[in-house]
């Protein structure tokens, strides 16, 4: 009887985890040439959360890359001390190499990621741009271009994820001065069960391809 209660408790716990969702909040803000990126991943109504903040972007040169100042906050703990790092072309190349290696070693990785993205819900999207070139005619022309780019990007995004709320897009021209201020808020939600399925499929396809490579090597040596 005790084992039955224990197993029932585990089953209920797994079901709760399975149907629990992860909330991802992304905020990008550019004001007076100061950039700030804030990413928060939370569950249980933000009771548990992981926060990543980049509060300063500095671009020195193409070879040196981008300097970021970041602060990580986990749960209710006090934020850790700010950490400054450089994202260089070499860093990006390493990321690309790792992803290309994963593509080679996992069957249908693109399809797995595509199906996972289909289960992502876009709960809120606000994209506000204040732009000015100091001249009325030039500002008016670039405003039209910005609207076109925004519409195309939203259409592309809606092709991959489910947007539950209508995106709120704003382009506000300033005809008197040169400026570019941006505010972007995006809130996404993904059920943990769908993420678990994706991880399991990646592991299975990785093992499957690894076995096939071993079998091909044996046949080649034979």
ZAMARGU-4260 file (C-alpha; in steps of 0.2 Angstrom, whole numbers, plus 5000, padded with zeros to 4 digits):
<rodrens>
0) 5000/5000/5000 | 5014/5012/5004 | 5023/5008/4988 | 5006/5012/4979 | 5005/5029/4987
5) 5023/5033/4983 | 5022/5028/4965 | 5006/5038/4964 | 5014/5053/4971 | 5029/5052/4959
10) 5016/5050/4944 | 5007/5066/4950 | 5023/5075/4952 | 5029/5070/4934 | 5012/5076/4927
15) 5013/5092/4936 | 5031/5095/4929 | 5025/5089/4912 | 5011/5102/4910 | 5020/5116/4919
20) 5026/5130/4907 | 5042/5140/4906 | 5040/5159/4904 | 5053/5168/4894 | 5053/5187/4894
25) 5065/5196/4883 | 5067/5215/4884 | 5079/5225/4873 | 5080/5244/4875 | 5091/5257/4866
30) 5090/5274/4873 | 5103/5288/4869 | 5115/5275/4862 | 5114/5265/4878 | 5109/5247/4875
35) 5101/5235/4888 | 5096/5217/4886 | 5086/5208/4899 | 5081/5190/4898 | 5071/5181/4912
40) 5067/5163/4912 | 5054/5158/4925 | 5042/5145/4931 | 5028/5144/4944 | 5022/5162/4942
45) 5040/5168/4943 | 5043/5160/4960 | 5059/5152/4952 | 5068/5162/4939 | 5084/5164/4931
50) 5089/5182/4925 | 5102/5187/4913 | 5106/5206/4910 | 5117/5214/4898 | 5117/5232/4903
55) 5130/5239/4892 | 5136/5235/4874 | 5152/5242/4868 | 5159/5240/4850 | 5177/5244/4848
60) 5182/5236/4832 | 5177/5221/4821 | 5192/5211/4827 | 5190/5214/4845 | 5171/5212/4845
65) 5158/5217/4857 | 5160/5220/4875 | 5146/5215/4886 | 5143/5218/4905 | 5131/5205/4912
70) 5123/5201/4928 | 5115/5185/4933 | 5101/5183/4946 | 5095/5166/4951 | 5079/5164/4961
75) 5078/5175/4976 | 5097/5176/4978 | 5106/5193/4978 | 5112/5197/4960 | 5130/5191/4957
80) 5143/5204/4954 | 5143/5211/4936 | 5154/5202/4924 | 5162/5210/4908 | 5167/5199/4893
85) 5171/5201/4875 | 5161/5192/4861 | 5173/5191/4847 | 5172/5184/4829 | 5182/5169/4836
90) 5168/5167/4849 | 5155/5167/4836 | 5165/5154/4825 | 5166/5142/4840 | 5147/5143/4842
95) 5144/5140/4824 | 5156/5125/4824 | 5147/5118/4839 | 5130/5120/4831 | 5137/5112/4814
100) 5144/5098/4824 | 5127/5095/4832 | 5118/5095/4815 | 5130/5082/4809 | 5128/5071/4824
105) 5109/5071/4826 | 5096/5065/4813 | 5083/5078/4808 | 5089/5091/4821 | 5081/5105/4811
110) 5064/5096/4811 | 5065/5093/4829 | 5068/5111/4832 | 5055/5116/4820 | 5042/5105/4829
115) 5047/5112/4846 | 5045/5130/4840 | 5028/5126/4834 | 5023/5123/4853 | 5030/5140/4858
120) 5017/5153/4862 | 5020/5171/4859 | 5010/5180/4873 | 5015/5198/4870 | 5026/5207/4858
125) 5029/5226/4858 | 5041/5234/4846 | 5043/5253/4847 | 5055/5263/4837 | 5059/5281/4838
130) 5069/5287/4823 | 5075/5303/4815 | 5088/5308/4802 | 5087/5327/4805 | 5078/5330/4789
135) 5060/5328/4785 | 5061/5319/4768 | 5075/5307/4773 | 5066/5303/4789 | 5049/5300/4780
140) 5058/5288/4768 | 5067/5278/4782 | 5051/5276/4792 | 5043/5267/4777 | 5058/5256/4776
145) 5057/5252/4795 | 5038/5248/4794 | 5042/5236/4779 | 5056/5227/4789 | 5046/5225/4804
150) 5031/5218/4795 | 5042/5205/4786 | 5050/5200/4802 | 5034/5198/4811 | 5027/5188/4797
155) 5043/5177/4798 | 5041/5175/4816 | 5023/5170/4815 | 5028/5156/4803 | 5038/5147/4816
160) 5029/5151/4833 | 5010/5154/4838 | 5007/5172/4841 | 4992/5172/4854 | 4992/5191/4855
165) 4992/5204/4841 | 5010/5212/4840 | 5010/5230/4844 | 5021/5239/4832 | 5026/5258/4833
170) 5037/5269/4822 | 5038/5286/4828 | 5047/5299/4817 | 5057/5313/4824 | 5060/5327/4810
175) 5071/5338/4821 | 5086/5328/4826 | 5096/5312/4822 | 5091/5298/4834 | 5087/5280/4835
180) 5078/5273/4851 | 5071/5256/4852 | 5060/5246/4864 | 5057/5228/4861 | 5047/5217/4873
185) 5043/5199/4869 | 5035/5186/4881 | 5036/5168/4876 | 5029/5152/4884 | 5034/5134/4882
190) 5027/5118/4891 | 5041/5109/4899 | 5034/5092/4892 | 5037/5098/4874 | 5055/5103/4879
195) 5058/5086/4887 | 5051/5077/4871 | 5063/5088/4861 | 5078/5083/4872 | 5073/5064/4871
200) 5072/5065/4852 | 5089/5073/4851 | 5097/5060/4862 | 5089/5045/4853 | 5094/5052/4836
205) 5112/5056/4842 | 5114/5038/4848 | 5106/5031/4832 | 5118/5041/4821 | 5133/5036/4832
210) 5128/5017/4830 | 5127/5019/4811 | 5144/5027/4810 | 5152/5013/4821 | 5143/5000/4809
215) 5149/5009/4794 | 5167/5009/4801 | 5166/4990/4804 | 5160/4987/4786 | 5174/4998/4779
220) 5187/4989/4789 | 5180/4972/4784
</rodrens>
